[in-house]
């Protein structure tokens, strides 16, 4: 299970942020996705191989810096290591 959240943008699209366990070691990584809606964002993550990703609640939505970064990324998907 992942903790995360989302922000609805003025154009009705969403930015979803998820904190997931790192596959190669201890710690967590933060994955950010820009999509038309939450369902499409989660589908994009599942298509990347993250099969058991579900968003329940809005406990840790993306920060303004994360939103800016994912909006300027050509593919609309980013990940970073949580400090």
ZISULFEN-V444901 format. One record per residue. N is the residue number from 0. RES is the residue in three letters. SS is DSSP state (H for helix, E for strand, - for the rest). OMEGA is omega in whole degrees, -180 to 180 (none if undefined). Layout:
N/RES/SS/OMEGA
N/RES/SS/OMEGA
This chain:
0/UNK/-/-177
1/UNK/-/171
2/UNK/E/-177
3/UNK/E/180
4/UNK/E/-178
5/UNK/E/175
6/UNK/E/175
7/UNK/E/-178
8/UNK/-/-179
9/UNK/-/179
10/UNK/-/179
11/UNK/-/174
12/UNK/-/-179
13/UNK/E/169
14/UNK/E/-179
15/UNK/E/177
16/UNK/E/180
17/UNK/E/172
18/UNK/E/-175
19/UNK/E/175
20/UNK/E/177
21/UNK/-/-178
22/UNK/-/-174
23/UNK/-/-180
24/UNK/-/-179
25/UNK/-/179
26/UNK/-/-178
27/UNK/E/174
28/UNK/E/-180
29/UNK/E/-180
30/UNK/E/-180
31/UNK/E/-178
32/UNK/E/173
33/UNK/E/-179
34/UNK/E/-180
35/UNK/-/178
36/UNK/-/-177
37/UNK/H/-179
38/UNK/H/179
39/UNK/H/178
40/UNK/H/179
41/UNK/H/176
42/UNK/H/178
43/UNK/H/178
44/UNK/H/179
45/UNK/H/178
46/UNK/H/176
47/UNK/-/177
48/UNK/-/179
49/UNK/-/-169
50/UNK/-/-173
51/UNK/-/-178
52/UNK/-/177
53/UNK/-/179
54/UNK/-/178
55/UNK/-/180
56/UNK/-/-178
57/UNK/-/-173
58/UNK/-/-179
59/UNK/-/179
60/UNK/-/179
61/UNK/-/177
62/UNK/-/177
63/UNK/H/178
64/UNK/H/179
65/UNK/H/178
66/UNK/H/179
67/UNK/H/-178
68/UNK/H/-177
69/UNK/H/178
70/UNK/H/180
71/UNK/H/178
72/UNK/-/-176
73/UNK/-/-178
74/UNK/-/179
75/UNK/-/177
76/UNK/E/179
77/UNK/E/170
78/UNK/E/177
79/UNK/E/178
80/UNK/E/175
81/UNK/-/178
82/UNK/-/none
